[in-house]
Amino acid sequence: MSIESIPSFTEPAKELWSDIPADIKKQLLSNVWCAACRHEVTITNFSGVVKSGDLLLVGKCAECHGDVARVIESQ
């Protein structure tokens, strides 16, 4: 999945995600903690919502396909 694609994002999440530079998006997507693998992994098949003003990405671990999430705090 390209980091430029926006699958199933809410409108507020799309706005926050679009403000992030492409190189930072790549870093954020490849630095997600997987509790099952017990190390950082890449998130795949993710969707995005805004919770308490922060962007929440929810998806699958690229290695074990378990559930993972990444919170990107708003500034």
mmCIF file of the N, C-alpha and C atoms, coordinates in Angstrom:
data_MODEL
# 
_entry.id   MODEL 
# 
loop_
_atom_site.group_PDB 
_atom_site.id 
_atom_site.type_symbol 
_atom_site.label_atom_id 
_atom_site.label_alt_id 
_atom_site.label_comp_id 
_atom_site.label_asym_id 
_atom_site.label_entity_id 
_atom_site.label_seq_id 
_atom_site.pdbx_PDB_ins_code 
_atom_site.Cartn_x 
_atom_site.Cartn_y 
_atom_site.Cartn_z 
_atom_site.occupancy 
_atom_site.B_iso_or_equiv 
_atom_site.pdbx_formal_charge 
_atom_site.auth_seq_id 
_atom_site.auth_comp_id 
_atom_site.auth_asym_id 
_atom_site.auth_atom_id 
_atom_site.pdbx_PDB_model_num 
ATOM 1   N N  . MET A 1 1  ? 0.845   -1.179  0.000  1.00 0.00 ? 1  MET A N  1 
ATOM 2   C CA . MET A 1 1  ? 0.000   0.000   0.000  1.00 0.00 ? 1  MET A CA 1 
ATOM 3   C C  . MET A 1 1  ? 0.882   1.230   0.000  1.00 0.00 ? 1  MET A C  1 
ATOM 4   N N  . SER A 1 2  ? 0.578   2.157   -0.827 1.00 0.00 ? 2  SER A N  1 
ATOM 5   C CA . SER A 1 2  ? 1.308   3.412   -0.881 1.00 0.00 ? 2  SER A CA 1 
ATOM 6   C C  . SER A 1 2  ? 0.953   4.263   0.319  1.00 0.00 ? 2  SER A C  1 
ATOM 7   N N  . ILE A 1 3  ? 1.930   4.973   0.853  1.00 0.00 ? 3  ILE A N  1 
ATOM 8   C CA . ILE A 1 3  ? 1.628   5.850   1.988  1.00 0.00 ? 3  ILE A CA 1 
ATOM 9   C C  . ILE A 1 3  ? 0.839   7.067   1.540  1.00 0.00 ? 3  ILE A C  1 
ATOM 10  N N  . GLU A 1 4  ? 0.750   7.295   0.240  1.00 0.00 ? 4  GLU A N  1 
ATOM 11  C CA . GLU A 1 4  ? -0.014  8.418   -0.267 1.00 0.00 ? 4  GLU A CA 1 
ATOM 12  C C  . GLU A 1 4  ? -1.502  8.098   -0.382 1.00 0.00 ? 4  GLU A C  1 
ATOM 13  N N  . SER A 1 5  ? -1.864  6.818   -0.381 1.00 0.00 ? 5  SER A N  1 
ATOM 14  C CA . SER A 1 5  ? -3.274  6.468   -0.465 1.00 0.00 ? 5  SER A CA 1 
ATOM 15  C C  . SER A 1 5  ? -3.927  6.708   0.887  1.00 0.00 ? 5  SER A C  1 
ATOM 16  N N  . ILE A 1 6  ? -5.195  7.035   0.852  1.00 0.00 ? 6  ILE A N  1 
ATOM 17  C CA . ILE A 1 6  ? -5.909  7.320   2.090  1.00 0.00 ? 6  ILE A CA 1 
ATOM 18  C C  . ILE A 1 6  ? -7.124  6.401   2.151  1.00 0.00 ? 6  ILE A C  1 
ATOM 19  N N  . PRO A 1 7  ? -6.929  5.192   2.636  1.00 0.00 ? 7  PRO A N  1 
ATOM 20  C CA . PRO A 1 7  ? -8.044  4.254   2.694  1.00 0.00 ? 7  PRO A CA 1 
ATOM 21  C C  . PRO A 1 7  ? -8.885  4.467   3.946  1.00 0.00 ? 7  PRO A C  1 
ATOM 22  N N  . SER A 1 8  ? -10.139 4.714   3.784  1.00 0.00 ? 8  SER A N  1 
ATOM 23  C CA . SER A 1 8  ? -11.072 4.749   4.903  1.00 0.00 ? 8  SER A CA 1 
ATOM 24  C C  . SER A 1 8  ? -10.656 5.702   6.018  1.00 0.00 ? 8  SER A C  1 
ATOM 25  N N  . PHE A 1 9  ? -10.353 6.939   5.668  1.00 0.00 ? 9  PHE A N  1 
ATOM 26  C CA . PHE A 1 9  ? -10.084 7.978   6.661  1.00 0.00 ? 9  PHE A CA 1 
ATOM 27  C C  . PHE A 1 9  ? -11.325 8.842   6.811  1.00 0.00 ? 9  PHE A C  1 
ATOM 28  N N  . THR A 1 10 ? -11.609 9.277   8.026  1.00 0.00 ? 10 THR A N  1 
ATOM 29  C CA . THR A 1 10 ? -12.662 10.263  8.218  1.00 0.00 ? 10 THR A CA 1 
ATOM 30  C C  . THR A 1 10 ? -12.162 11.593  7.657  1.00 0.00 ? 10 THR A C  1 
ATOM 31  N N  . GLU A 1 11 ? -13.045 12.510  7.390  1.00 0.00 ? 11 GLU A N  1 
ATOM 32  C CA . GLU A 1 11 ? -12.638 13.809  6.834  1.00 0.00 ? 11 GLU A CA 1 
ATOM 33  C C  . GLU A 1 11 ? -11.636 14.531  7.740  1.00 0.00 ? 11 GLU A C  1 
ATOM 34  N N  . PRO A 1 12 ? -11.875 14.617  9.068  1.00 0.00 ? 12 PRO A N  1 
ATOM 35  C CA . PRO A 1 12 ? -10.872 15.278  9.919  1.00 0.00 ? 12 PRO A CA 1 
ATOM 36  C C  . PRO A 1 12 ? -9.524  14.550  9.894  1.00 0.00 ? 12 PRO A C  1 
ATOM 37  N N  . ALA A 1 13 ? -9.558  13.224  9.811  1.00 0.00 ? 13 ALA A N  1 
ATOM 38  C CA . ALA A 1 13 ? -8.315  12.452  9.758  1.00 0.00 ? 13 ALA A CA 1 
ATOM 39  C C  . ALA A 1 13 ? -7.591  12.711  8.438  1.00 0.00 ? 13 ALA A C  1 
ATOM 40  N N  . LYS A 1 14 ? -8.332  12.815  7.328  1.00 0.00 ? 14 LYS A N  1 
ATOM 41  C CA . LYS A 1 14 ? -7.721  13.121  6.036  1.00 0.00 ? 14 LYS A CA 1 
ATOM 42  C C  . LYS A 1 14 ? -6.978  14.448  6.094  1.00 0.00 ? 14 LYS A C  1 
ATOM 43  N N  . GLU A 1 15 ? -7.599  15.436  6.727  1.00 0.00 ? 15 GLU A N  1 
ATOM 44  C CA . GLU A 1 15 ? -6.984  16.759  6.834  1.00 0.00 ? 15 GLU A CA 1 
ATOM 45  C C  . GLU A 1 15 ? -5.679  16.696  7.621  1.00 0.00 ? 15 GLU A C  1 
ATOM 46  N N  . LEU A 1 16 ? -5.697  16.025  8.766  1.00 0.00 ? 16 LEU A N  1 
ATOM 47  C CA . LEU A 1 16 ? -4.480  15.909  9.572  1.00 0.00 ? 16 LEU A CA 1 
ATOM 48  C C  . LEU A 1 16 ? -3.400  15.132  8.831  1.00 0.00 ? 16 LEU A C  1 
ATOM 49  N N  . TRP A 1 17 ? -3.769  14.028  8.194  1.00 0.00 ? 17 TRP A N  1 
ATOM 50  C CA . TRP A 1 17 ? -2.813  13.180  7.481  1.00 0.00 ? 17 TRP A CA 1 
ATOM 51  C C  . TRP A 1 17 ? -2.196  13.940  6.301  1.00 0.00 ? 17 TRP A C  1 
ATOM 52  N N  . SER A 1 18 ? -3.003  14.726  5.599  1.00 0.00 ? 18 SER A N  1 
ATOM 53  C CA . SER A 1 18 ? -2.501  15.447  4.431  1.00 0.00 ? 18 SER A CA 1 
ATOM 54  C C  . SER A 1 18 ? -1.503  16.534  4.809  1.00 0.00 ? 18 SER A C  1 
ATOM 55  N N  . ASP A 1 19 ? -1.526  16.990  6.048  1.00 0.00 ? 19 ASP A N  1 
ATOM 56  C CA . ASP A 1 19 ? -0.589  18.018  6.513  1.00 0.00 ? 19 ASP A CA 1 
ATOM 57  C C  . ASP A 1 19 ? 0.787   17.461  6.859  1.00 0.00 ? 19 ASP A C  1 
ATOM 58  N N  . ILE A 1 20 ? 0.923   16.150  6.904  1.00 0.00 ? 20 ILE A N  1 
ATOM 59  C CA . ILE A 1 20 ? 2.189   15.518  7.282  1.00 0.00 ? 20 ILE A CA 1 
ATOM 60  C C  . ILE A 1 20 ? 3.021   15.295  6.019  1.00 0.00 ? 20 ILE A C  1 
ATOM 61  N N  . PRO A 1 21 ? 4.290   15.743  6.017  1.00 0.00 ? 21 PRO A N  1 
ATOM 62  C CA . PRO A 1 21 ? 5.153   15.510  4.844  1.00 0.00 ? 21 PRO A CA 1 
ATOM 63  C C  . PRO A 1 21 ? 5.343   14.016  4.561  1.00 0.00 ? 21 PRO A C  1 
ATOM 64  N N  . ALA A 1 22 ? 5.530   13.669  3.292  1.00 0.00 ? 22 ALA A N  1 
ATOM 65  C CA . ALA A 1 22 ? 5.625   12.269  2.862  1.00 0.00 ? 22 ALA A CA 1 
ATOM 66  C C  . ALA A 1 22 ? 6.731   11.498  3.586  1.00 0.00 ? 22 ALA A C  1 
ATOM 67  N N  . ASP A 1 23 ? 7.886   12.115  3.804  1.00 0.00 ? 23 ASP A N  1 
ATOM 68  C CA . ASP A 1 23 ? 8.980   11.403  4.475  1.00 0.00 ? 23 ASP A CA 1 
ATOM 69  C C  . ASP A 1 23 ? 8.634   11.091  5.925  1.00 0.00 ? 23 ASP A C  1 
ATOM 70  N N  . ILE A 1 24 ? 7.906   11.982  6.576  1.00 0.00 ? 24 ILE A N  1 
ATOM 71  C CA . ILE A 1 24 ? 7.478   11.750  7.964  1.00 0.00 ? 24 ILE A CA 1 
ATOM 72  C C  . ILE A 1 24 ? 6.406   10.671  8.003  1.00 0.00 ? 24 ILE A C  1 
ATOM 73  N N  . LYS A 1 25 ? 5.484   10.666  7.029  1.00 0.00 ? 25 LYS A N  1 
ATOM 74  C CA . LYS A 1 25 ? 4.466   9.610   6.953  1.00 0.00 ? 25 LYS A CA 1 
ATOM 75  C C  . LYS A 1 25 ? 5.134   8.243   6.887  1.00 0.00 ? 25 LYS A C  1 
ATOM 76  N N  . LYS A 1 26 ? 6.157   8.139   6.040  1.00 0.00 ? 26 LYS A N  1 
ATOM 77  C CA . LYS A 1 26 ? 6.863   6.864   5.886  1.00 0.00 ? 26 LYS A CA 1 
ATOM 78  C C  . LYS A 1 26 ? 7.477   6.420   7.215  1.00 0.00 ? 26 LYS A C  1 
ATOM 79  N N  . GLN A 1 27 ? 8.082   7.353   7.945  1.00 0.00 ? 27 GLN A N  1 
ATOM 80  C CA . GLN A 1 27 ? 8.669   7.029   9.255  1.00 0.00 ? 27 GLN A CA 1 
ATOM 81  C C  . GLN A 1 27 ? 7.596   6.583   10.249 1.00 0.00 ? 27 GLN A C  1 
ATOM 82  N N  . LEU A 1 28 ? 6.488   7.291   10.272 1.00 0.00 ? 28 LEU A N  1 
ATOM 83  C CA . LEU A 1 28 ? 5.406   6.962   11.201 1.00 0.00 ? 28 LEU A CA 1 
ATOM 84  C C  . LEU A 1 28 ? 4.826   5.580   10.921 1.00 0.00 ? 28 LEU A C  1 
ATOM 85  N N  . LEU A 1 29 ? 4.647   5.255   9.658  1.00 0.00 ? 29 LEU A N  1 
ATOM 86  C CA . LEU A 1 29 ? 4.056   3.971   9.286  1.00 0.00 ? 29 LEU A CA 1 
ATOM 87  C C  . LEU A 1 29 ? 4.994   2.798   9.528  1.00 0.00 ? 29 LEU A C  1 
ATOM 88  N N  . SER A 1 30 ? 6.285   3.047   9.492  1.00 0.00 ? 30 SER A N  1 
ATOM 89  C CA . SER A 1 30 ? 7.249   1.953   9.671  1.00 0.00 ? 30 SER A CA 1 
ATOM 90  C C  . SER A 1 30 ? 7.769   1.857   11.103 1.00 0.00 ? 30 SER A C  1 
ATOM 91  N N  . ASN A 1 31 ? 7.191   2.628   12.008 1.00 0.00 ? 31 ASN A N  1 
ATOM 92  C CA . ASN A 1 31 ? 7.634   2.633   13.392 1.00 0.00 ? 31 ASN A CA 1 
ATOM 93  C C  . ASN A 1 31 ? 6.431   2.463   14.327 1.00 0.00 ? 31 ASN A C  1 
ATOM 94  N N  . VAL A 1 32 ? 5.793   1.310   14.219 1.00 0.00 ? 32 VAL A N  1 
ATOM 95  C CA . VAL A 1 32 ? 4.603   0.992   15.018 1.00 0.00 ? 32 VAL A CA 1 
ATOM 96  C C  . VAL A 1 32 ? 4.927   -0.221  15.887 1.00 0.00 ? 32 VAL A C  1 
ATOM 97  N N  . TRP A 1 33 ? 4.585   -0.156  17.155 1.00 0.00 ? 33 TRP A N  1 
ATOM 98  C CA . TRP A 1 33 ? 4.866   -1.260  18.077 1.00 0.00 ? 33 TRP A CA 1 
ATOM 99  C C  . TRP A 1 33 ? 3.829   -2.369  17.911 1.00 0.00 ? 33 TRP A C  1 
ATOM 100 N N  . CYS A 1 34 ? 4.325   -3.598  17.767 1.00 0.00 ? 34 CYS A N  1 
ATOM 101 C CA . CYS A 1 34 ? 3.448   -4.770  17.720 1.00 0.00 ? 34 CYS A CA 1 
ATOM 102 C C  . CYS A 1 34 ? 3.675   -5.564  19.001 1.00 0.00 ? 34 CYS A C  1 
ATOM 103 N N  . ALA A 1 35 ? 2.630   -5.731  19.775 1.00 0.00 ? 35 ALA A N  1 
ATOM 104 C CA . ALA A 1 35 ? 2.747   -6.463  21.043 1.00 0.00 ? 35 ALA A CA 1 
ATOM 105 C C  . ALA A 1 35 ? 3.050   -7.938  20.813 1.00 0.00 ? 35 ALA A C  1 
ATOM 106 N N  . ALA A 1 36 ? 2.544   -8.502  19.731 1.00 0.00 ? 36 ALA A N  1 
ATOM 107 C CA . ALA A 1 36 ? 2.785   -9.920  19.455 1.00 0.00 ? 36 ALA A CA 1 
ATOM 108 C C  . ALA A 1 36 ? 4.228   -10.153 18.997 1.00 0.00 ? 36 ALA A C  1 
ATOM 109 N N  . CYS A 1 37 ? 4.722   -9.310  18.114 1.00 0.00 ? 37 CYS A N  1 
ATOM 110 C CA . CYS A 1 37 ? 6.096   -9.453  17.597 1.00 0.00 ? 37 CYS A CA 1 
ATOM 111 C C  . CYS A 1 37 ? 7.132   -8.898  18.589 1.00 0.00 ? 37 CYS A C  1 
ATOM 112 N N  . ARG A 1 38 ? 6.687   -8.017  19.452 1.00 0.00 ? 38 ARG A N  1 
ATOM 113 C CA . ARG A 1 38 ? 7.523   -7.393  20.484 1.00 0.00 ? 38 ARG A CA 1 
ATOM 114 C C  . ARG A 1 38 ? 8.659   -6.559  19.901 1.00 0.00 ? 38 ARG A C  1 
ATOM 115 N N  . HIS A 1 39 ? 8.387   -5.892  18.796 1.00 0.00 ? 39 HIS A N  1 
ATOM 116 C CA . HIS A 1 39 ? 9.323   -4.926  18.226 1.00 0.00 ? 39 HIS A CA 1 
ATOM 117 C C  . HIS A 1 39 ? 8.559   -4.029  17.253 1.00 0.00 ? 39 HIS A C  1 
ATOM 118 N N  . GLU A 1 40 ? 9.244   -3.011  16.743 1.00 0.00 ? 40 GLU A N  1 
ATOM 119 C CA . GLU A 1 40 ? 8.567   -2.101  15.823 1.00 0.00 ? 40 GLU A CA 1 
ATOM 120 C C  . GLU A 1 40 ? 8.391   -2.763  14.458 1.00 0.00 ? 40 GLU A C  1 
ATOM 121 N N  . VAL A 1 41 ? 7.249   -2.455  13.857 1.00 0.00 ? 41 VAL A N  1 
ATOM 122 C CA . VAL A 1 41 ? 6.869   -3.042  12.570 1.00 0.00 ? 41 VAL A CA 1 
ATOM 123 C C  . VAL A 1 41 ? 6.259   -1.955  11.689 1.00 0.00 ? 41 VAL A C  1 
ATOM 124 N N  . THR A 1 42 ? 5.887   -2.342  10.498 1.00 0.00 ? 42 THR A N  1 
ATOM 125 C CA . THR A 1 42 ? 5.163   -1.449  9.588  1.00 0.00 ? 42 THR A CA 1 
ATOM 126 C C  . THR A 1 42 ? 3.678   -1.765  9.686  1.00 0.00 ? 42 THR A C  1 
ATOM 127 N N  . ILE A 1 43 ? 2.868   -0.727  9.755  1.00 0.00 ? 43 ILE A N  1 
ATOM 128 C CA . ILE A 1 43 ? 1.413   -0.894  9.789  1.00 0.00 ? 43 ILE A CA 1 
ATOM 129 C C  . ILE A 1 43 ? 0.904   -0.985  8.348  1.00 0.00 ? 43 ILE A C  1 
ATOM 130 N N  . THR A 1 44 ? -0.008  -1.919  8.106  1.00 0.00 ? 44 THR A N  1 
ATOM 131 C CA . THR A 1 44 ? -0.609  -2.087  6.784  1.00 0.00 ? 44 THR A CA 1 
ATOM 132 C C  . THR A 1 44 ? -2.124  -2.059  6.925  1.00 0.00 ? 44 THR A C  1 
ATOM 133 N N  . ASN A 1 45 ? -2.804  -1.907  5.795  1.00 0.00 ? 45 ASN A N  1 
ATOM 134 C CA . ASN A 1 45 ? -4.282  -1.921  5.776  1.00 0.00 ? 45 ASN A CA 1 
ATOM 135 C C  . ASN A 1 45 ? -4.868  -1.043  6.873  1.00 0.00 ? 45 ASN A C  1 
ATOM 136 N N  . PHE A 1 46 ? -4.343  0.163   6.985  1.00 0.00 ? 46 PHE A N  1 
ATOM 137 C CA . PHE A 1 46 ? -4.748  1.044   8.081  1.00 0.00 ? 46 PHE A CA 1 
ATOM 138 C C  . PHE A 1 46 ? -5.865  1.987   7.674  1.00 0.00 ? 46 PHE A C  1 
ATOM 139 N N  . SER A 1 47 ? -6.586  2.433   8.691  1.00 0.00 ? 47 SER A N  1 
ATOM 140 C CA . SER A 1 47 ? -7.600  3.466   8.533  1.00 0.00 ? 47 SER A CA 1 
ATOM 141 C C  . SER A 1 47 ? -7.294  4.536   9.572  1.00 0.00 ? 47 SER A C  1 
ATOM 142 N N  . GLY A 1 48 ? -7.918  5.691   9.425  1.00 0.00 ? 48 GLY A N  1 
ATOM 143 C CA . GLY A 1 48 ? -7.614  6.783   10.339 1.00 0.00 ? 48 GLY A CA 1 
ATOM 144 C C  . GLY A 1 48 ? -8.850  7.498   10.828 1.00 0.00 ? 48 GLY A C  1 
ATOM 145 N N  . VAL A 1 49 ? -8.816  7.856   12.110 1.00 0.00 ? 49 VAL A N  1 
ATOM 146 C CA . VAL A 1 49 ? -9.862  8.658   12.744 1.00 0.00 ? 49 VAL A CA 1 
ATOM 147 C C  . VAL A 1 49 ? -9.176  9.656   13.677 1.00 0.00 ? 49 VAL A C  1 
ATOM 148 N N  . VAL A 1 50 ? -9.921  10.663  14.086 1.00 0.00 ? 50 VAL A N  1 
ATOM 149 C CA . VAL A 1 50 ? -9.413  11.615  15.064 1.00 0.00 ? 50 VAL A CA 1 
ATOM 150 C C  . VAL A 1 50 ? -10.071 11.306  16.397 1.00 0.00 ? 50 VAL A C  1 
ATOM 151 N N  . LYS A 1 51 ? -9.246  11.108  17.419 1.00 0.00 ? 51 LYS A N  1 
ATOM 152 C CA . LYS A 1 51 ? -9.724  10.856  18.779 1.00 0.00 ? 51 LYS A CA 1 
ATOM 153 C C  . LYS A 1 51 ? -9.067  11.868  19.702 1.00 0.00 ? 51 LYS A C  1 
ATOM 154 N N  . SER A 1 52 ? -9.855  12.636  20.415 1.00 0.00 ? 52 SER A N  1 
ATOM 155 C CA . SER A 1 52 ? -9.355  13.656  21.351 1.00 0.00 ? 52 SER A CA 1 
ATOM 156 C C  . SER A 1 52 ? -8.365  14.601  20.677 1.00 0.00 ? 52 SER A C  1 
ATOM 157 N N  . GLY A 1 53 ? -8.607  14.901  19.416 1.00 0.00 ? 53 GLY A N  1 
ATOM 158 C CA . GLY A 1 53 ? -7.763  15.826  18.678 1.00 0.00 ? 53 GLY A CA 1 
ATOM 159 C C  . GLY A 1 53 ? -6.515  15.219  18.060 1.00 0.00 ? 53 GLY A C  1 
ATOM 160 N N  . ASP A 1 54 ? -6.254  13.943  18.337 1.00 0.00 ? 54 ASP A N  1 
ATOM 161 C CA . ASP A 1 54 ? -5.080  13.263  17.800 1.00 0.00 ? 54 ASP A CA 1 
ATOM 162 C C  . ASP A 1 54 ? -5.498  12.297  16.695 1.00 0.00 ? 54 ASP A C  1 
ATOM 163 N N  . LEU A 1 55 ? -4.599  12.088  15.737 1.00 0.00 ? 55 LEU A N  1 
ATOM 164 C CA . LEU A 1 55 ? -4.852  11.158  14.646 1.00 0.00 ? 55 LEU A CA 1 
ATOM 165 C C  . LEU A 1 55 ? -4.545  9.742   15.110 1.00 0.00 ? 55 LEU A C  1 
ATOM 166 N N  . LEU A 1 56 ? -5.489  8.845   14.959 1.00 0.00 ? 56 LEU A N  1 
ATOM 167 C CA . LEU A 1 56 ? -5.325  7.445   15.339 1.00 0.00 ? 56 LEU A CA 1 
ATOM 168 C C  . LEU A 1 56 ? -5.363  6.587   14.088 1.00 0.00 ? 56 LEU A C  1 
ATOM 169 N N  . LEU A 1 57 ? -4.265  5.869   13.840 1.00 0.00 ? 57 LEU A N  1 
ATOM 170 C CA . LEU A 1 57 ? -4.200  4.919   12.733 1.00 0.00 ? 57 LEU A CA 1 
ATOM 171 C C  . LEU A 1 57 ? -4.373  3.521   13.304 1.00 0.00 ? 57 LEU A C  1 
ATOM 172 N N  . VAL A 1 58 ? -5.277  2.756   12.751 1.00 0.00 ? 58 VAL A N  1 
ATOM 173 C CA . VAL A 1 58 ? -5.543  1.395   13.195 1.00 0.00 ? 58 VAL A CA 1 
ATOM 174 C C  . VAL A 1 58 ? -5.391  0.487   11.985 1.00 0.00 ? 58 VAL A C  1 
ATOM 175 N N  . GLY A 1 59 ? -4.593  -0.578  12.144 1.00 0.00 ? 59 GLY A N  1 
ATOM 176 C CA . GLY A 1 59 ? -4.370  -1.470  11.019 1.00 0.00 ? 59 GLY A CA 1 
ATOM 177 C C  . GLY A 1 59 ? -3.789  -2.801  11.451 1.00 0.00 ? 59 GLY A C  1 
ATOM 178 N N  . LYS A 1 60 ? -3.010  -3.403  10.564 1.00 0.00 ? 60 LYS A N  1 
ATOM 179 C CA . LYS A 1 60 ? -2.437  -4.727  10.796 1.00 0.00 ? 60 LYS A CA 1 
ATOM 180 C C  . LYS A 1 60 ? -0.916  -4.672  10.756 1.00 0.00 ? 60 LYS A C  1 
ATOM 181 N N  . CYS A 1 61 ? -0.296  -5.532  11.547 1.00 0.00 ? 61 CYS A N  1 
ATOM 182 C CA . CYS A 1 61 ? 1.153   -5.692  11.549 1.00 0.00 ? 61 CYS A CA 1 
ATOM 183 C C  . CYS A 1 61 ? 1.568   -6.334  10.225 1.00 0.00 ? 61 CYS A C  1 
ATOM 184 N N  . ALA A 1 62 ? 2.610   -5.801  9.608  1.00 0.00 ? 62 ALA A N  1 
ATOM 185 C CA . ALA A 1 62 ? 3.086   -6.346  8.343  1.00 0.00 ? 62 ALA A CA 1 
ATOM 186 C C  . ALA A 1 62 ? 3.695   -7.735  8.506  1.00 0.00 ? 62 ALA A C  1 
ATOM 187 N N  . GLU A 1 63 ? 4.099   -8.101  9.721  1.00 0.00 ? 63 GLU A N  1 
ATOM 188 C CA . GLU A 1 63 ? 4.747   -9.390  9.939  1.00 0.00 ? 63 GLU A CA 1 
ATOM 189 C C  . GLU A 1 63 ? 3.780   -10.493 10.384 1.00 0.00 ? 63 GLU A C  1 
ATOM 190 N N  . CYS A 1 64 ? 3.032   -10.242 11.466 1.00 0.00 ? 64 CYS A N  1 
ATOM 191 C CA . CYS A 1 64 ? 2.161   -11.292 12.009 1.00 0.00 ? 64 CYS A CA 1 
ATOM 192 C C  . CYS A 1 64 ? 0.687   -11.083 11.656 1.00 0.00 ? 64 CYS A C  1 
ATOM 193 N N  . HIS A 1 65 ? 0.364   -9.936  11.081 1.00 0.00 ? 65 HIS A N  1 
ATOM 194 C CA . HIS A 1 65 ? -0.995  -9.572  10.683 1.00 0.00 ? 65 HIS A CA 1 
ATOM 195 C C  . HIS A 1 65 ? -1.933  -9.367  11.872 1.00 0.00 ? 65 HIS A C  1 
ATOM 196 N N  . GLY A 1 66 ? -1.354  -9.173  13.058 1.00 0.00 ? 66 GLY A N  1 
ATOM 197 C CA . GLY A 1 66 ? -2.151  -8.850  14.237 1.00 0.00 ? 66 GLY A CA 1 
ATOM 198 C C  . GLY A 1 66 ? -2.546  -7.378  14.222 1.00 0.00 ? 66 GLY A C  1 
ATOM 199 N N  . ASP A 1 67 ? -3.456  -7.025  15.110 1.00 0.00 ? 67 ASP A N  1 
ATOM 200 C CA . ASP A 1 67 ? -3.920  -5.649  15.199 1.00 0.00 ? 67 ASP A CA 1 
ATOM 201 C C  . ASP A 1 67 ? -2.847  -4.758  15.814 1.00 0.00 ? 67 ASP A C  1 
ATOM 202 N N  . VAL A 1 68 ? -2.638  -3.587  15.199 1.00 0.00 ? 68 VAL A N  1 
ATOM 203 C CA . VAL A 1 68 ? -1.727  -2.579  15.725 1.00 0.00 ? 68 VAL A CA 1 
ATOM 204 C C  . VAL A 1 68 ? -2.372  -1.212  15.562 1.00 0.00 ? 68 VAL A C  1 
ATOM 205 N N  . ALA A 1 69 ? -1.864  -0.246  16.299 1.00 0.00 ? 69 ALA A N  1 
ATOM 206 C CA . ALA A 1 69 ? -2.376  1.131   16.205 1.00 0.00 ? 69 ALA A CA 1 
ATOM 207 C C  . ALA A 1 69 ? -1.230  2.091   16.423 1.00 0.00 ? 69 ALA A C  1 
ATOM 208 N N  . ARG A 1 70 ? -1.394  3.294   15.891 1.00 0.00 ? 70 ARG A N  1 
ATOM 209 C CA . ARG A 1 70 ? -0.394  4.341   16.049 1.00 0.00 ? 70 ARG A CA 1 
ATOM 210 C C  . ARG A 1 70 ? -1.147  5.635   16.317 1.00 0.00 ? 70 ARG A C  1 
ATOM 211 N N  . VAL A 1 71 ? -0.792  6.328   17.405 1.00 0.00 ? 71 VAL A N  1 
ATOM 212 C CA . VAL A 1 71 ? -1.363  7.632   17.711 1.00 0.00 ? 71 VAL A CA 1 
ATOM 213 C C  . VAL A 1 71 ? -0.367  8.687   17.260 1.00 0.00 ? 71 VAL A C  1 
ATOM 214 N N  . ILE A 1 72 ? -0.850  9.639   16.502 1.00 0.00 ? 72 ILE A N  1 
ATOM 215 C CA . ILE A 1 72 ? -0.032  10.765  16.066 1.00 0.00 ? 72 ILE A CA 1 
ATOM 216 C C  . ILE A 1 72 ? -0.625  11.997  16.734 1.00 0.00 ? 72 ILE A C  1 
ATOM 217 N N  . GLU A 1 73 ? 0.095   12.509  17.719 1.00 0.00 ? 73 GLU A N  1 
ATOM 218 C CA . GLU A 1 73 ? -0.405  13.624  18.502 1.00 0.00 ? 73 GLU A CA 1 
ATOM 219 C C  . GLU A 1 73 ? -0.447  14.887  17.672 1.00 0.00 ? 73 GLU A C  1 
ATOM 220 N N  . SER A 1 74 ? -1.532  15.654  17.830 1.00 0.00 ? 74 SER A N  1 
ATOM 221 C CA . SER A 1 74 ? -1.638  16.926  17.137 1.00 0.00 ? 74 SER A CA 1 
ATOM 222 C C  . SER A 1 74 ? -0.772  17.954  17.864 1.00 0.00 ? 74 SER A C  1 
ATOM 223 N N  . GLN A 1 75 ? -0.412  18.969  17.125 1.00 0.00 ? 75 GLN A N  1 
ATOM 224 C CA . GLN A 1 75 ? 0.492   19.967  17.707 1.00 0.00 ? 75 GLN A CA 1 
ATOM 225 C C  . GLN A 1 75 ? -0.238  21.115  18.303 1.00 0.00 ? 75 GLN A C  1 
# 
